[in-house]
Amino acid sequence: MKKTSVKLLLDAFMLIILVLLYKKNVISLVFHEAAGIAICLLIVIHLLLNRKWISGVTKGLCKRETPLRTKISYAVDLLLALD
């Protein structure tokens, strides 16, 4: 299986879990808690799979030709990740 296919499947699986997490009383509270832990682990795997892209964007932040909007978006994403 190609790496892009794995990334796409991982993203789809994360989306499904995230949608199911919004209604904690529909399935069960135990599922809600377990899926919350699982999605945290899946996010870490997602970031590890995309580390080359993340490092490329991070290196390009200090360049003058990088738009301000990109820098602001990066800062917001970083703050949300830390939150």
C-alpha positions as CSV (number, residue, x, y, z in Angstrom):
1,M,0.0,0.0,0.0
2,K,1.3,3.4,-0.9
3,K,2.2,6.0,1.8
4,T,-0.4,8.4,0.4
5,S,-3.1,5.7,0.6
6,V,-2.2,5.1,4.3
7,K,-2.4,8.8,5.0
8,L,-5.8,9.1,3.3
9,L,-7.2,6.1,5.2
10,L,-5.8,7.5,8.5
11,D,-7.4,10.9,7.8
12,A,-10.8,9.3,7.0
13,F,-10.6,7.1,10.1
14,M,-9.8,10.2,12.2
15,L,-12.8,12.0,10.7
16,I,-15.2,9.2,11.4
17,I,-14.0,9.0,15.0
18,L,-14.2,12.8,15.4
19,V,-17.8,12.8,14.1
20,L,-18.8,10.0,16.5
21,L,-17.2,11.8,19.5
22,Y,-19.6,14.8,19.2
23,K,-22.6,12.7,20.4
24,K,-21.2,11.1,23.6
25,N,-24.6,9.8,24.7
26,V,-25.6,8.2,21.4
27,I,-23.1,5.3,21.6
28,S,-21.7,5.3,25.1
29,L,-19.6,7.2,27.5
30,V,-17.0,4.4,27.5
31,F,-16.7,4.6,23.7
32,H,-16.4,8.4,24.0
33,E,-13.5,8.2,26.4
34,A,-11.7,5.4,24.5
35,A,-12.2,7.1,21.1
36,G,-10.9,10.4,22.6
37,I,-7.6,8.6,23.7
38,A,-7.4,6.8,20.3
39,I,-7.8,10.1,18.3
40,C,-5.0,11.7,20.3
41,L,-2.7,8.8,19.3
42,L,-3.9,9.0,15.7
43,I,-3.1,12.7,15.6
44,V,0.5,11.9,16.8
45,I,0.8,9.3,14.1
46,H,-0.6,11.8,11.5
47,L,2.0,14.4,12.5
48,L,4.8,11.8,12.3
49,L,3.7,10.7,8.8
50,N,3.7,14.4,7.7
51,R,6.9,15.5,9.4
52,K,8.7,16.3,6.2
53,W,5.9,18.7,5.1
54,I,5.8,20.3,8.6
55,S,9.6,20.8,8.7
56,G,9.5,22.3,5.2
57,V,6.8,24.8,6.1
58,T,8.6,25.6,9.4
59,K,11.9,26.3,7.6
60,G,10.0,28.6,5.1
61,L,8.5,30.8,7.8
62,C,11.5,33.1,8.2
63,K,11.7,33.9,4.5
64,R,10.5,37.3,3.3
65,E,8.5,35.9,0.4
66,T,6.3,33.9,2.8
67,P,2.9,35.6,3.1
68,L,1.8,37.0,6.4
69,R,-1.4,34.9,6.2
70,T,0.7,31.8,6.1
71,K,2.7,32.9,9.2
72,I,-0.5,33.8,11.1
73,S,-2.1,30.4,10.2
74,Y,1.0,28.6,11.3
75,A,1.0,30.4,14.7
76,V,-2.7,29.7,15.2
77,D,-2.2,26.0,14.3
78,L,0.7,25.8,16.7
79,L,-1.3,27.4,19.5
80,L,-4.3,25.1,18.9
81,A,-1.9,22.1,19.1
82,L,-0.5,23.3,22.4
83,D,-3.9,23.9,23.8
